[in-house]
């Protein structure tokens, strides 16, 4: 509730006179006290401060913490001096800093920093020893695994991380950054990172060699049709491309009256004959030719020829 106070000023002059006698007597001199007049005072409205109302609604939290105060001294790590260079370092079993340990022990010793990777430029496959060719993209998982298998000495250390370092695609160089760990002293493990550079050397795979060389095929399929037009072969061409039946061929040669398909394996030629028989009516013959033989181990080398003849009628012909 607001408090209302009003101060009433005294009169301008107050005279105090002492009349001792009745009316009519001569006025005797008396002592008077003169009080100066004060200016009027206006009414003052006093309101309580706003924070008192806030205290009534929700009392403010007390800043006094009843818990006792304790002094906790700041802990400092103890340091020692390196036995080689005298640098202040945290204590460790070797009593040496990292730079001194690296100058004394090289954990990358025994791991080659350069290696060679063989690559076929025709089929763009990489050689995985001893005789496996893999199709890998640049900076792929398969290529990284192939590169790591080329390095000797990784079994003596612990491989932490491995990744490619970007190089120009035409530079014929592949760089791999490795991070390894190894225990050098008692309870002292040293970690180090280094790069290995691989030189990509061109080498032709056996399959591409057979394609480039003459008479290196293992089986051949001869497709013939005794007609004056080639509408059937045009139709077969579309079917072969649609079903991707030519992926195993090493060479396709056009001859008079048909086509010759060369294969590196006999099973691929048999697969082509079955495909042609399922698309058009045919009849086939098989022949083989002895190329070489070994009488000591009883092995022989043959070439197989499959002659496939298509009936001499075509689609939309009148029979």
Buried (B, 14 or more C-beta within 10 A) or exposed (E): EEEEEEEEEEEEEEEEEEEEEEEEEEEEEEEEEEEEEEEEEEEEEEEEEEEEEEEEEEEEEEEEEEEEEEEEEEEEEEEEEBEBEEBEBEEBEBBBBBEBBBEEBBBBEEBEEEBEBBBBEEEEBBBBEEEEBEEBEEBEEEBBEBBBEBBEEBEEBBEEEBEBEEBEEEEBEBBBEBBBBBEBBEEBEBEBEBEBBBEBEEBBBEBBBBBEEEEBBBBBBBBBBEBEEBEBBEBBEEBBEEEEBEEBBBBEEEEEEBBBBBBBBBEBBBBBBEBBEEBBEBEBEEEEEEEEEEEEEEEEEEBBBBBBBBEEBBEEEEE
